[in-house]
């Protein structure tokens, strides 16, 4: 099932520590911004998304770096549901300027797979996740 529903927009204030030796935001910081948006979205869900028998693991991340990002800057992550699978969820993410979402610094996708923590084998996507992406 293909989805493009916006799930959450998360404001991010860049930190001085996000910079690298070239004085622009290090590429690894982008992953932290996308993770923050995912976790904030999980916190809004009305039911369990992780429990003793299932939890998500990050299976893949794809990022397109579109524009150099420097400090100070206010940005936001737009997180959308792109695809719902049997045990997986593909989230689209865009890092944009807070003042205008026309300025895109990065975009891409993250694939989460729900697994049984004891066996590491995939399990069915929790209904909480399925409902949140379908609404």
TILUM-272319 format. One record per atom (N, C-alpha, C, O): atom name; residue number from 1; x, y, z negated. Coordinates in Angstrom, 3 decimals. Layout:
BEGIN
ATOM   site   pos         xx         yy         zz
ATOM     CA   NUM          X          Y          Z
...
//
This chain:
BEGIN
ATOM   site   pos         xx         yy         zz
ATOM      N     1      0.846     -1.173      0.000
ATOM     CA     1      0.000      0.000      0.000
ATOM      C     1      0.896      1.242      0.000
ATOM      O     1      1.769      1.366     -0.859
ATOM      N     2      0.698      2.144      0.929
ATOM     CA     2      1.480      3.378      1.008
ATOM      C     2      0.733      4.493      0.296
ATOM      O     2     -0.459      4.707      0.516
ATOM      N     3      1.451      5.190     -0.554
ATOM     CA     3      0.883      6.305     -1.309
ATOM      C     3      1.791      7.519     -1.119
ATOM      O     3      2.984      7.368     -0.853
ATOM      N     4      1.244      8.688     -1.251
ATOM     CA     4      2.056      9.902     -1.268
ATOM      C     4      1.493     10.864     -2.297
ATOM      O     4      1.589     12.079     -2.127
ATOM      N     5      0.914     10.341     -3.347
ATOM     CA     5      0.256     11.128     -4.372
ATOM      C     5      1.284     11.719     -5.329
ATOM      O     5      2.116     10.997     -5.876
ATOM      N     6      1.224     13.046     -5.532
ATOM     CA     6      2.091     13.719     -6.491
ATOM      C     6      1.706     13.281     -7.892
ATOM      O     6      0.547     13.403     -8.288
ATOM      N     7      2.675     12.769     -8.645
ATOM     CA     7      2.426     12.270     -9.990
ATOM      C     7      2.747     13.308    -11.057
ATOM      O     7      2.000     13.466    -12.022
ATOM      N     8      3.858     14.012    -10.880
ATOM     CA     8      4.274     14.990    -11.881
ATOM      C     8      5.301     15.940    -11.264
ATOM      O     8      6.060     15.570    -10.369
ATOM      N     9      5.299     17.162    -11.763
ATOM     CA     9      6.342     18.127    -11.440
ATOM      C     9      7.028     18.470    -12.749
ATOM      O     9      6.385     18.933    -13.691
ATOM      N    10      8.325     18.244    -12.808
ATOM     CA    10      9.084     18.398    -14.043
ATOM      C    10     10.090     19.531    -13.907
ATOM      O    10     10.992     19.449    -13.073
ATOM      N    11      9.957     20.588    -14.707
ATOM     CA    11     10.942     21.679    -14.666
ATOM      C    11     12.257     21.233    -15.316
ATOM      O    11     12.262     20.521    -16.320
ATOM      N    12     13.358     21.666    -14.723
ATOM     CA    12     14.693     21.341    -15.224
ATOM      C    12     15.520     22.621    -15.248
ATOM      O    12     15.601     23.334    -14.248
ATOM      N    13     16.131     22.908    -16.389
ATOM     CA    13     17.092     24.006    -16.480
ATOM      C    13     18.479     23.401    -16.353
ATOM      O    13     18.863     22.544    -17.148
ATOM      N    14     19.226     23.843    -15.361
ATOM     CA    14     20.569     23.318    -15.190
ATOM      C    14     21.429     23.702    -16.373
ATOM      O    14     21.260     24.768    -16.964
ATOM      N    15     22.352     22.822    -16.709
ATOM     CA    15     23.265     23.050    -17.819
ATOM      C    15     24.674     23.267    -17.267
ATOM      O    15     25.019     22.758    -16.200
ATOM      N    16     25.469     24.016    -17.997
ATOM     CA    16     26.855     24.259    -17.607
ATOM      C    16     27.594     22.930    -17.429
ATOM      O    16     28.432     22.796    -16.537
ATOM      N    17     27.283     21.963    -18.273
ATOM     CA    17     27.963     20.675    -18.211
ATOM      C    17     27.624     19.872    -16.955
ATOM      O    17     28.289     18.877    -16.667
ATOM      N    18     26.599     20.287    -16.204
ATOM     CA    18     26.238     19.602    -14.964
ATOM      C    18     27.214     19.895    -13.829
ATOM      O    18     27.201     19.211    -12.806
ATOM      N    19     28.056     20.905    -14.003
ATOM     CA    19     28.979     21.325    -12.944
ATOM      C    19     30.203     20.419    -12.871
ATOM      O    19     30.599     19.805    -13.861
ATOM      N    20     30.790     20.347    -11.687
ATOM     CA    20     32.034     19.607    -11.516
ATOM      C    20     33.182     20.583    -11.288
ATOM      O    20     33.002     21.793    -11.426
ATOM      N    21     34.337     20.080    -10.946
ATOM     CA    21     35.533     20.916    -10.780
ATOM      C    21     35.396     21.911     -9.634
ATOM      O    21     36.115     22.910     -9.603
ATOM      N    22     34.501     21.664     -8.705
ATOM     CA    22     34.281     22.584     -7.577
ATOM      C    22     33.221     23.630     -7.891
ATOM      O    22     32.842     24.419     -7.026
ATOM      N    23     32.738     23.634     -9.146
ATOM     CA    23     31.793     24.624     -9.650
ATOM      C    23     30.401     24.526     -9.013
ATOM      O    23     29.686     25.522     -8.907
ATOM      N    24     30.033     23.322     -8.596
ATOM     CA    24     28.643     23.081     -8.204
ATOM      C    24     28.147     21.848     -8.943
ATOM      O    24     28.940     21.080     -9.488
ATOM      N    25     26.847     21.664     -8.958
ATOM     CA    25     26.260     20.564     -9.722
ATOM      C    25     26.750     19.231     -9.153
ATOM      O    25     26.644     18.970     -7.955
ATOM      N    26     27.282     18.407    -10.035
ATOM     CA    26     27.818     17.112     -9.645
ATOM      C    26     26.709     16.209     -9.131
ATOM      O    26     25.588     16.243     -9.639
ATOM      N    27     27.015     15.413     -8.138
ATOM     CA    27     26.006     14.547     -7.525
ATOM      C    27     25.365     13.597     -8.526
ATOM      O    27     24.190     13.264     -8.371
ATOM      N    28     26.084     13.151     -9.540
ATOM     CA    28     25.519     12.234    -10.534
ATOM      C    28     24.440     12.905    -11.373
ATOM      O    28     23.545     12.226    -11.877
ATOM      N    29     24.506     14.221    -11.532
ATOM     CA    29     23.486     14.935    -12.314
ATOM      C    29     22.113     14.832    -11.660
ATOM      O    29     21.094     14.849    -12.351
ATOM      N    30     22.078     14.727    -10.344
ATOM     CA    30     20.805     14.604     -9.638
ATOM      C    30     20.053     13.350    -10.118
ATOM      O    30     18.834     13.373    -10.286
ATOM      N    31     20.804     12.256    -10.335
ATOM     CA    31     20.182     11.027    -10.831
ATOM      C    31     19.555     11.249    -12.205
ATOM      O    31     18.484     10.717    -12.499
ATOM      N    32     20.224     12.034    -13.040
ATOM     CA    32     19.688     12.349    -14.364
ATOM      C    32     18.401     13.149    -14.255
ATOM      O    32     17.465     12.914    -15.019
ATOM      N    33     18.338     14.084    -13.324
ATOM     CA    33     17.121     14.886    -13.141
ATOM      C    33     15.961     13.991    -12.702
ATOM      O    33     14.841     14.143    -13.190
ATOM      N    34     16.226     13.059    -11.785
ATOM     CA    34     15.172     12.160    -11.314
ATOM      C    34     14.730     11.210    -12.430
ATOM      O    34     13.543     10.909    -12.554
ATOM      N    35     15.674     10.742    -13.234
ATOM     CA    35     15.343      9.890    -14.372
ATOM      C    35     14.459     10.642    -15.370
ATOM      O    35     13.492     10.087    -15.891
ATOM      N    36     14.792     11.894    -15.630
ATOM     CA    36     14.002     12.705    -16.563
ATOM      C    36     12.554     12.818    -16.081
ATOM      O    36     11.623     12.704    -16.879
ATOM      N    37     12.366     13.038    -14.798
ATOM     CA    37     11.004     13.138    -14.255
ATOM      C    37     10.257     11.808    -14.408
ATOM      O    37      9.081     11.797    -14.772
ATOM      N    38     10.937     10.688    -14.131
ATOM     CA    38     10.286      9.378    -14.290
ATOM      C    38      9.851      9.158    -15.734
ATOM      O    38      8.727      8.727    -15.989
ATOM      N    39     10.735      9.453    -16.672
ATOM     CA    39     10.412      9.225    -18.077
ATOM      C    39      9.298     10.144    -18.562
ATOM      O    39      8.447      9.730    -19.349
ATOM      N    40      9.301     11.375    -18.099
ATOM     CA    40      8.203     12.282    -18.476
ATOM      C    40      6.882     11.800    -17.888
ATOM      O    40      5.838     11.926    -18.528
ATOM      N    41      6.916     11.252    -16.679
ATOM     CA    41      5.694     10.704    -16.089
ATOM      C    41      5.216      9.499    -16.898
ATOM      O    41      4.034      9.400    -17.224
ATOM      N    42      6.137      8.577    -17.225
ATOM     CA    42      5.761      7.422    -18.045
ATOM      C    42      5.077      7.877    -19.335
ATOM      O    42      4.102      7.264    -19.771
ATOM      N    43      5.586      8.954    -19.947
ATOM     CA    43      5.038      9.443    -21.223
ATOM      C    43      3.605      9.947    -21.083
ATOM      O    43      2.891     10.032    -22.083
ATOM      N    44      3.164     10.283    -19.868
ATOM     CA    44      1.796     10.775    -19.660
ATOM      C    44      0.796      9.642    -19.442
ATOM      O    44     -0.411      9.881    -19.448
ATOM      N    45      1.270      8.431    -19.252
ATOM     CA    45      0.370      7.328    -18.908
ATOM      C    45     -0.487      6.915    -20.101
ATOM      O    45     -0.007      6.906    -21.235
ATOM      N    46     -1.758      6.570    -19.852
ATOM     CA    46     -2.686      6.252    -20.937
ATOM      C    46     -2.559      4.838    -21.486
ATOM      O    46     -3.309      4.463    -22.387
ATOM      N    47     -1.640      4.053    -20.971
ATOM     CA    47     -1.484      2.681    -21.445
ATOM      C    47     -0.035      2.248    -21.354
ATOM      O    47      0.828      3.036    -20.968
ATOM      N    48      0.241      0.991    -21.709
ATOM     CA    48      1.625      0.526    -21.730
ATOM      C    48      2.216      0.349    -20.325
ATOM      O    48      1.568     -0.189    -19.427
ATOM      N    49      3.429      0.802    -20.163
ATOM     CA    49      4.179      0.596    -18.921
ATOM      C    49      5.393     -0.285    -19.175
ATOM      O    49      6.068     -0.721    -18.242
ATOM      N    50      5.662     -0.542    -20.466
ATOM     CA    50      6.749     -1.410    -20.889
ATOM      C    50      6.313     -2.081    -22.188
ATOM      O    50      5.722     -1.435    -23.053
ATOM      N    51      6.601     -3.366    -22.325
ATOM     CA    51      6.232     -4.111    -23.525
ATOM      C    51      7.219     -5.260    -23.692
ATOM      O    51      8.193     -5.356    -22.946
ATOM      N    52      6.974     -6.130    -24.666
ATOM     CA    52      7.917     -7.217    -24.928
ATOM      C    52      8.044     -8.174    -23.742
ATOM      O    52      9.096     -8.788    -23.564
ATOM      N    53      6.997     -8.313    -22.932
ATOM     CA    53      7.038     -9.246    -21.809
ATOM      C    53      7.356     -8.625    -20.464
ATOM      O    53      7.483     -9.340    -19.470
ATOM      N    54      7.489     -7.299    -20.413
ATOM     CA    54      7.783     -6.652    -19.139
ATOM      C    54      8.378     -5.263    -19.358
ATOM      O    54      8.004     -4.541    -20.282
ATOM      N    55      9.297     -4.920    -18.497
ATOM     CA    55      9.870     -3.568    -18.517
ATOM      C    55     10.473     -3.286    -17.147
ATOM      O    55     10.861     -4.207    -16.428
ATOM      N    56     10.550     -1.998    -16.790
ATOM     CA    56     11.088     -1.659    -15.473
ATOM      C    56     12.608     -1.598    -15.475
ATOM      O    56     13.236     -1.201    -16.457
ATOM      N    57     13.175     -2.000    -14.359
ATOM     CA    57     14.601     -1.802    -14.110
ATOM      C    57     14.733     -1.052    -12.791
ATOM      O    57     13.931     -1.234    -11.874
ATOM      N    58     15.731     -0.229    -12.712
ATOM     CA    58     15.990      0.519    -11.489
ATOM      C    58     16.714     -0.407    -10.521
ATOM      O    58     17.842     -0.824    -10.780
ATOM      N    59     16.064     -0.726     -9.408
ATOM     CA    59     16.615     -1.672     -8.441
ATOM      C    59     17.379     -0.972     -7.316
ATOM      O    59     18.337     -1.527     -6.776
ATOM      N    60     16.959      0.242     -6.964
ATOM     CA    60     17.615      0.951     -5.861
ATOM      C    60     17.321      2.442     -5.974
ATOM      O    60     16.262      2.855     -6.446
ATOM      N    61     18.280      3.229     -5.531
ATOM     CA    61     18.108      4.683     -5.457
ATOM      C    61     18.697      5.144     -4.139
ATOM      O    61     19.778      4.710     -3.740
ATOM      N    62     17.981      6.020     -3.474
ATOM     CA    62     18.465      6.603     -2.231
ATOM      C    62     18.309      8.107     -2.377
ATOM      O    62     17.222      8.592     -2.694
ATOM      N    63     19.386      8.850     -2.149
ATOM     CA    63     19.358     10.304     -2.296
ATOM      C    63     19.947     10.957     -1.051
ATOM      O    63     21.005     10.558     -0.562
ATOM      N    64     19.247     11.960     -0.552
ATOM     CA    64     19.757     12.838      0.498
ATOM      C    64     20.087     14.165     -0.163
ATOM      O    64     19.201     14.833     -0.696
ATOM      N    65     21.354     14.549     -0.131
ATOM     CA    65     21.761     15.835     -0.688
ATOM      C    65     21.591     16.871      0.412
ATOM      O    65     22.301     16.838      1.417
ATOM      N    66     20.655     17.787      0.224
ATOM     CA    66     20.277     18.739      1.272
ATOM      C    66     20.977     20.087      1.163
ATOM      O    66     21.240     20.741      2.173
ATOM      N    67     21.279     20.501     -0.068
ATOM     CA    67     21.826     21.842     -0.271
ATOM      C    67     22.637     21.842     -1.559
ATOM      O    67     22.260     21.206     -2.542
ATOM      N    68     23.755     22.563     -1.542
ATOM     CA    68     24.575     22.696     -2.745
ATOM      C    68     23.790     23.410     -3.828
ATOM      O    68     23.029     24.338     -3.554
ATOM      N    69     23.982     22.969     -5.050
ATOM     CA    69     23.259     23.511     -6.196
ATOM      C    69     24.283     24.056     -7.181
ATOM      O    69     25.215     23.351     -7.568
ATOM      N    70     24.111     25.311     -7.587
ATOM     CA    70     25.054     25.948     -8.505
ATOM      C    70     24.332     26.447     -9.747
ATOM      O    70     23.115     26.632     -9.747
ATOM      N    71     25.097     26.658    -10.794
ATOM     CA    71     24.589     27.165    -12.066
ATOM      C    71     24.765     28.664    -12.098
ATOM      O    71     25.773     29.150    -11.584
ATOM      N    72     23.855     29.430    -12.667
ATOM     CA    72     22.587     29.030    -13.281
ATOM      C    72     21.494     28.878    -12.221
ATOM      O    72     21.513     29.533    -11.179
ATOM      N    73     20.557     28.004    -12.520
ATOM     CA    73     19.439     27.792    -11.597
ATOM      C    73     18.330     27.032    -12.320
ATOM      O    73     18.595     26.162    -13.150
ATOM      N    74     17.102     27.371    -11.996
ATOM     CA    74     15.940     26.631    -12.483
ATOM      C    74     15.386     25.837    -11.310
ATOM      O    74     15.125     26.381    -10.237
ATOM      N    75     15.215     24.551    -11.534
ATOM     CA    75     14.718     23.668    -10.474
ATOM      C    75     13.543     22.864    -11.031
ATOM      O    75     13.211     22.952    -12.213
ATOM      N    76     12.940     22.097    -10.167
ATOM     CA    76     11.906     21.163    -10.603
ATOM      C    76     11.981     19.907     -9.751
ATOM      O    76     12.360     19.944     -8.580
ATOM      N    77     11.612     18.801    -10.369
ATOM     CA    77     11.547     17.533     -9.668
ATOM      C    77     10.088     17.237     -9.383
ATOM      O    77      9.257     17.236    -10.291
ATOM      N    78      9.782     16.987     -8.132
ATOM     CA    78      8.451     16.554     -7.722
ATOM      C    78      8.515     15.043     -7.535
ATOM      O    78      9.263     14.551     -6.690
ATOM      N    79      7.740     14.314     -8.313
ATOM     CA    79      7.746     12.860     -8.278
ATOM      C    79      6.428     12.380     -7.692
ATOM      O    79      5.356     12.766     -8.159
ATOM      N    80      6.510     11.540     -6.674
ATOM     CA    80      5.316     11.019     -5.997
ATOM      C    80      5.389      9.509     -5.887
ATOM      O    80      6.468      8.918     -5.850
ATOM      N    81      4.218      8.902     -5.835
ATOM     CA    81      4.129      7.464     -5.605
ATOM      C    81      4.162      7.230     -4.102
ATOM      O    81      3.316      7.744     -3.371
ATOM      N    82      5.131      6.460     -3.646
ATOM     CA    82      5.252      6.179     -2.215
ATOM      C    82      4.741      4.792     -1.843
ATOM      O    82      4.104      4.616     -0.804
ATOM      N    83      5.023      3.809     -2.698
ATOM     CA    83      4.616      2.436     -2.379
ATOM      C    83      4.392      1.647     -3.660
ATOM      O    83      5.171      1.737     -4.609
ATOM      N    84      3.311      0.873     -3.669
ATOM     CA    84      3.013     -0.031     -4.776
ATOM      C    84      3.151     -1.454     -4.246
ATOM      O    84      2.485     -1.840     -3.284
ATOM      N    85      4.024     -2.229     -4.887
ATOM     CA    85      4.186     -3.633     -4.521
ATOM      C    85      3.593     -4.540     -5.586
ATOM      O    85      2.902     -4.073     -6.492
ATOM      N    86      3.859     -5.824     -5.481
ATOM     CA    86      3.360     -6.769     -6.480
ATOM      C    86      4.066     -6.600     -7.822
ATOM      O    86      3.431     -6.652     -8.875
ATOM      N    87      5.385     -6.399     -7.779
ATOM     CA    87      6.184     -6.243     -8.997
ATOM      C    87      7.001     -4.963     -8.980
ATOM      O    87      7.749     -4.684     -9.917
ATOM      N    88      6.857     -4.186     -7.915
ATOM     CA    88      7.715     -3.010     -7.759
ATOM      C    88      6.916     -1.750     -7.446
ATOM      O    88      5.759     -1.791     -7.026
ATOM      N    89      7.589     -0.643     -7.672
ATOM     CA    89      7.024      0.674     -7.402
ATOM      C    89      8.115      1.521     -6.763
ATOM      O    89      9.224      1.613     -7.288
ATOM      N    90      7.801      2.137     -5.633
ATOM     CA    90      8.739      3.058     -5.005
ATOM      C    90      8.245      4.469     -5.252
ATOM      O    90      7.132      4.836     -4.875
ATOM      N    91      9.100      5.253     -5.897
ATOM     CA    91      8.798      6.652     -6.188
ATOM      C    91      9.624      7.541     -5.277
ATOM      O    91     10.823      7.327     -5.100
ATOM      N    92      8.971      8.538     -4.702
ATOM     CA    92      9.678      9.555     -3.922
ATOM      C    92      9.991     10.708     -4.862
ATOM      O    92      9.180     11.055     -5.721
ATOM      N    93     11.167     11.299     -4.700
ATOM     CA    93     11.528     12.432     -5.536
ATOM      C    93     12.130     13.539     -4.675
ATOM      O    93     12.852     13.297     -3.707
ATOM      N    94     11.797     14.761     -5.076
ATOM     CA    94     12.356     15.955     -4.423
ATOM      C    94     12.831     16.890     -5.514
ATOM      O    94     12.110     17.143     -6.479
ATOM      N    95     14.040     17.403     -5.367
ATOM     CA    95     14.561     18.420     -6.274
ATOM      C    95     14.493     19.741     -5.528
ATOM      O    95     15.159     19.930     -4.510
ATOM      N    96     13.676     20.655     -6.049
ATOM     CA    96     13.408     21.917     -5.366
ATOM      C    96     13.647     23.088     -6.309
ATOM      O    96     13.692     22.918     -7.527
ATOM      N    97     13.799     24.267     -5.739
ATOM     CA    97     13.925     25.474     -6.553
ATOM      C    97     12.612     25.709     -7.288
ATOM      O    97     11.534     25.514     -6.726
ATOM      N    98     12.708     26.128     -8.546
ATOM     CA    98     11.505     26.390     -9.333
ATOM      C    98     10.697     27.536     -8.744
ATOM      O    98      9.469     27.538     -8.821
ATOM      N    99     11.381     28.505     -8.159
ATOM     CA    99     10.699     29.675     -7.611
ATOM      C    99      9.981     29.376     -6.299
ATOM      O    99      8.999     30.037     -5.964
ATOM      N   100     10.469     28.380     -5.552
ATOM     CA   100      9.869     28.062     -4.255
ATOM      C   100     10.202     26.631     -3.891
ATOM      O   100     11.374     26.282     -3.746
ATOM      N   101      9.173     25.789     -3.740
ATOM     CA   101      9.465     24.404     -3.387
ATOM      C   101      9.841     24.238     -1.915
ATOM      O   101      9.990     23.116     -1.431
ATOM      N   102      9.996     25.367     -1.198
ATOM     CA   102     10.517     25.322      0.173
ATOM      C   102     12.026     25.123      0.187
ATOM      O   102     12.589     24.702      1.198
ATOM      N   103     12.685     25.425     -0.936
ATOM     CA   103     14.134     25.238     -1.042
ATOM      C   103     14.386     23.868     -1.654
ATOM      O   103     14.227     23.672     -2.859
ATOM      N   104     14.786     22.917     -0.799
ATOM     CA   104     14.996     21.535     -1.228
ATOM      C   104     16.492     21.291     -1.391
ATOM      O   104     17.272     21.483     -0.458
ATOM      N   105     16.879     20.863     -2.599
ATOM     CA   105     18.275     20.547     -2.875
ATOM      C   105     18.574     19.069     -2.628
ATOM      O   105     19.682     18.714     -2.226
ATOM      N   106     17.588     18.212     -2.867
ATOM     CA   106     17.764     16.776     -2.634
ATOM      C   106     16.398     16.114     -2.557
ATOM      O   106     15.414     16.614     -3.101
ATOM      N   107     16.360     14.980     -1.869
ATOM     CA   107     15.157     14.155     -1.840
ATOM      C   107     15.569     12.706     -1.671
ATOM      O   107     16.735     12.412     -1.405
ATOM      N   108     14.625     11.813     -1.822
ATOM     CA   108     14.924     10.396     -1.677
ATOM      C   108     13.907      9.544     -2.392
ATOM      O   108     12.775      9.966     -2.624
ATOM      N   109     14.324      8.323     -2.745
ATOM     CA   109     13.423      7.385     -3.394
ATOM      C   109     14.134      6.605     -4.494
ATOM      O   109     15.358      6.473     -4.507
ATOM      N   110     13.328      6.099     -5.409
ATOM     CA   110     13.789      5.171     -6.448
ATOM      C   110     12.849      3.982     -6.431
ATOM      O   110     11.631      4.145     -6.355
ATOM      N   111     13.413      2.787     -6.501
ATOM     CA   111     12.605      1.575     -6.566
ATOM      C   111     12.766      0.986     -7.960
ATOM      O   111     13.875      0.701     -8.412
ATOM      N   112     11.628      0.810     -8.630
ATOM     CA   112     11.600      0.183     -9.948
ATOM      C   112     10.951     -1.179     -9.800
ATOM      O   112      9.949     -1.321     -9.099
ATOM      N   113     11.518     -2.178    -10.456
ATOM     CA   113     10.953     -3.524    -10.461
ATOM      C   113     10.681     -3.893    -11.911
ATOM      O   113     11.547     -3.739    -12.772
ATOM      N   114      9.478     -4.379    -12.174
ATOM     CA   114      9.133     -4.814    -13.521
ATOM      C   114      9.565     -6.265    -13.672
ATOM      O   114      9.231     -7.116    -12.848
ATOM      N   115     10.318     -6.535    -14.742
ATOM     CA   115     10.856     -7.867    -14.971
ATOM      C   115     10.565     -8.327    -16.391
ATOM      O   115     10.300     -7.523    -17.285
ATOM      N   116     10.621     -9.627    -16.572
ATOM     CA   116     10.571    -10.219    -17.908
ATOM      C   116     11.978    -10.045    -18.487
ATOM      O   116     12.936    -10.568    -17.917
ATOM      N   117     12.126     -9.326    -19.601
ATOM     CA   117     13.460     -9.066    -20.146
ATOM      C   117     14.243    -10.329    -20.527
ATOM      O   117     15.474    -10.325    -20.507
ATOM      N   118     13.537    -11.397    -20.870
ATOM     CA   118     14.231    -12.631    -21.260
ATOM      C   118     14.757    -13.405    -20.069
ATOM      O   118     15.858    -13.953    -20.126
ATOM      N   119     13.985    -13.460    -18.983
ATOM     CA   119     14.394    -14.261    -17.824
ATOM      C   119     15.010    -13.416    -16.716
ATOM      O   119     15.771    -13.925    -15.892
ATOM      N   120     14.682    -12.126    -16.696
ATOM     CA   120     15.154    -11.261    -15.615
ATOM      C   120     14.369    -11.440    -14.329
ATOM      O   120     14.708    -10.844    -13.307
ATOM      N   121     13.335    -12.246    -14.368
ATOM     CA   121     12.522    -12.502    -13.169
ATOM      C   121     11.413    -11.460    -13.051
ATOM      O   121     10.885    -10.991    -14.059
ATOM      N   122     11.059    -11.095    -11.800
ATOM     CA   122      9.986    -10.116    -11.586
ATOM      C   122      8.658    -10.604    -12.155
ATOM      O   122      8.349    -11.796    -12.145
ATOM      N   123      7.885     -9.636    -12.653
ATOM     CA   123      6.530     -9.902    -13.149
ATOM      C   123      5.584     -8.921    -12.454
ATOM      O   123      6.017     -7.954    -11.828
ATOM      N   124      4.314     -9.185    -12.576
ATOM     CA   124      3.310     -8.320    -11.948
ATOM      C   124      3.406     -6.888    -12.482
ATOM      O   124      3.644     -6.658    -13.667
ATOM      N   125      3.216     -5.956    -11.583
ATOM     CA   125      3.206     -4.539    -11.953
ATOM      C   125      2.109     -4.300    -12.985
ATOM      O   125      0.979     -4.747    -12.789
ATOM      N   126      2.418     -3.599    -14.089
ATOM     CA   126      1.387     -3.348    -15.102
ATOM      C   126      0.200     -2.572    -14.525
ATOM      O   126      0.369     -1.697    -13.676
ATOM      N   127     -0.979     -2.902    -14.993
ATOM     CA   127     -2.185     -2.227    -14.521
ATOM      C   127     -2.128     -0.717    -14.784
ATOM      O   127     -2.672      0.068    -14.008
ATOM      N   128     -1.477     -0.315    -15.866
ATOM     CA   128     -1.333      1.118    -16.166
ATOM      C   128     -0.643      1.835    -15.015
ATOM      O   128     -1.065      2.921    -14.618
ATOM      N   129      0.403      1.244    -14.483
ATOM     CA   129      1.148      1.838    -13.364
ATOM      C   129      0.283      1.816    -12.102
ATOM      O   129      0.179      2.815    -11.390
ATOM      N   130     -0.315      0.699    -11.846
ATOM     CA   130     -1.153      0.536    -10.642
ATOM      C   130     -2.287      1.586    -10.626
ATOM      O   130     -2.532      2.227     -9.605
ATOM      N   131     -2.966      1.748    -11.769
ATOM     CA   131     -4.062      2.724    -11.857
ATOM      C   131     -3.554      4.161    -11.707
ATOM      O   131     -4.174      4.978    -11.026
ATOM      N   132     -2.429      4.459    -12.345
ATOM     CA   132     -1.909      5.828    -12.297
ATOM      C   132     -1.538      6.236    -10.875
ATOM      O   132     -1.692      7.399    -10.502
ATOM      N   133     -1.050      5.290    -10.084
ATOM     CA   133     -0.678      5.610     -8.705
ATOM      C   133     -1.860      5.592     -7.753
ATOM      O   133     -1.819      6.220     -6.696
ATOM      N   134     -2.908      4.878     -8.120
ATOM     CA   134     -4.073      4.772     -7.250
ATOM      C   134     -5.067      5.899     -7.455
ATOM      O   134     -5.832      6.214     -6.544
ATOM      N   135     -5.075      6.516     -8.631
ATOM     CA   135     -6.054      7.577     -8.924
ATOM      C   135     -5.911      8.753     -7.981
ATOM      O   135     -6.657      9.727     -8.091
//
